[in-house]
Amino acid sequence: NQGGRACFNCGNNVPQANYEIHEAYCSRNRVRCFRCNELVDKPNKESHDLVKHSMVTCKDCNAQFEQSCQQAHALSCVLRPRACLFCKLLVKGAEFGKHLDYCSQKHQKNEAKLNSLEKQGSQVQPLKNAEQIMNLSLIHISEPTRLLSISYAVFCLNKK
């Protein structure tokens, strides 16, 4: 350690010649947080506790945890709404698996229909500009497309 010693307070390796001064300064001005083991300047200890260790409640599952754990909880909360990979609808975490199964089956069926149309020579093309949108007229409301009873697919056909 090239003549250095570890400070008992901060753990830093301090050259032997400066050790006593460092140790006196460090123990007088810094404290180690007993909750997170972070070294904090004594004047900032109260704000550290408020920012890092105040209790917050998850709005989705009502679990309580320290502020510093909020990001980790957001990733693991089973009730947090998540966007469906297929329809992009936000679904509550508890219903997400069921919705994803339903939506993936619908997606596979729709993909199979599109493949069938393409094999028959039909061309399915996305609308490219505002003129194409203005030329649409007939609207057909189809079966529900999602688990919600108010979600329907809308198909528009070109005028002849």
C-alpha positions in Angstrom: 0.0 0.0 0.0 3.0 2.3 -0.4 3.0 3.4 3.2 -0.7 4.2 3.3 -3.4 3.2 5.7 -7.1 2.8 5.2 -9.2 5.4 7.0 -11.5 3.8 9.5 -14.3 6.2 8.6 -14.3 6.4 4.8 -12.1 3.4 3.9 -9.9 5.4 1.6 -6.2 4.6 1.4 -4.4 7.6 2.9 -0.6 8.2 2.8 0.9 7.6 6.2 2.2 11.2 6.4 -1.4 12.6 6.0 -3.3 9.9 7.9 -3.8 11.7 11.3 -5.0 14.9 9.7 -7.3 13.0 7.3 -8.7 10.9 10.0 -9.5 13.9 12.3 -11.1 15.8 9.4 -13.0 12.8 8.1 -14.5 11.7 11.4 -15.4 15.3 12.3 -17.1 16.1 8.9 -18.4 12.8 7.4 -20.7 10.1 8.6 -21.5 6.7 7.1 -25.2 6.2 6.6 -26.2 3.1 8.5 -29.0 2.3 6.0 -27.1 2.4 2.7 -23.5 2.6 3.9 -22.9 5.7 1.8 -20.4 8.3 3.1 -22.3 11.6 3.6 -21.1 15.0 4.8 -22.6 15.7 8.2 -24.4 18.9 7.2 -26.1 16.9 4.4 -27.1 13.9 6.4 -30.7 15.1 7.0 -31.3 15.9 3.3 -29.7 12.5 2.4 -32.1 10.7 4.6 -35.1 12.6 3.1 -34.0 12.0 -0.5 -32.8 8.5 -0.2 -34.7 6.9 2.7 -38.1 8.5 2.9 -40.9 6.1 2.4 -43.0 6.2 -0.8 -46.0 4.2 -1.8 -46.4 2.5 -5.2 -49.5 3.9 -6.9 -50.1 0.5 -8.6 -49.7 -2.0 -5.8 -49.6 0.2 -2.7 -46.4 -1.4 -1.5 -44.2 0.9 0.6 -40.4 1.1 0.2 -37.6 3.7 0.4 -37.3 6.4 -2.2 -34.0 4.9 -3.3 -35.7 1.6 -4.2 -38.4 3.2 -6.4 -36.7 2.6 -9.7 -36.0 -1.1 -8.9 -39.6 -1.5 -7.7 -41.0 0.1 -10.9 -39.2 -2.7 -12.9 -40.5 -5.5 -10.8 -44.0 -4.3 -9.7 -46.4 -7.0 -10.9 -49.4 -4.6 -11.0 -47.6 -1.8 -13.0 -49.3 -1.2 -16.4 -47.3 -2.4 -19.3 -47.7 -1.7 -23.0 -48.8 -4.7 -25.1 -46.2 -5.7 -27.7 -48.9 -6.1 -30.3 -51.6 -3.4 -29.8 -49.6 -0.9 -27.6 -52.5 -0.7 -25.2 -51.5 -0.2 -21.5 -52.6 -3.2 -19.5 -52.6 -3.6 -15.8 -49.8 -6.0 -14.7 -52.1 -8.6 -13.2 -54.0 -8.9 -16.6 -50.9 -8.5 -18.8 -50.2 -12.2 -19.4 -53.8 -13.0 -20.3 -54.0 -10.0 -22.6 -50.6 -10.8 -24.3 -51.8 -14.3 -25.0 -55.0 -13.1 -26.5 -53.3 -10.3 -28.5 -50.6 -12.6 -29.8 -53.2 -15.1 -31.1 -55.0 -12.3 -32.8 -51.8 -11.1 -34.3 -50.9 -14.5 -35.6 -54.4 -14.9 -37.2 -54.2 -11.5 -38.8 -50.7 -12.2 -40.1 -52.0 -15.5 -41.6 -54.8 -13.6 -43.3 -52.4 -11.1 -44.8 -50.1 -13.9 -46.0 -53.1 -15.6 -47.5 -54.1 -12.4 -49.3 -50.6 -11.9 -50.6 -50.5 -15.4 -51.9 -53.8 -14.8 -53.7 -52.3 -11.7 -55.4 -54.1 -9.1 -53.3 -51.9 -6.2 -52.4 -52.3 -4.8 -48.9 -50.5 -1.4 -48.8 -50.4 1.2 -46.1 -51.8 4.7 -46.8 -48.9 7.0 -47.7 -50.4 10.6 -47.8 -53.3 12.8 -47.0 -54.9 12.4 -50.4 -55.3 8.7 -49.9 -57.0 9.3 -46.6 -59.5 11.8 -48.2 -60.5 9.1 -50.7 -61.7 6.7 -48.1 -65.4 6.4 -47.6 -67.0 3.1 -46.4 -66.3 2.2 -42.8 -67.0 -1.3 -41.5 -67.0 -1.9 -37.8 -65.6 -5.4 -37.1 -65.4 -7.7 -34.1 -63.7 -6.5 -30.9 -60.0 -6.5 -31.3 -58.9 -6.3 -27.7 -60.1 -7.6 -24.3 -62.0 -4.4 -23.8 -65.5 -4.6 -25.2 -65.3 -1.0 -26.6 -62.3 -1.6 -28.9 -63.1 -2.4 -32.5 -61.2 -2.6 -35.7 -62.2 0.0 -38.3 -61.6 -0.9 -41.9 -61.8 1.8 -44.6 -62.3 1.0 -48.3 -61.4 3.2 -51.3 -64.1 4.9 -53.3 -64.5 3.6 -56.9 
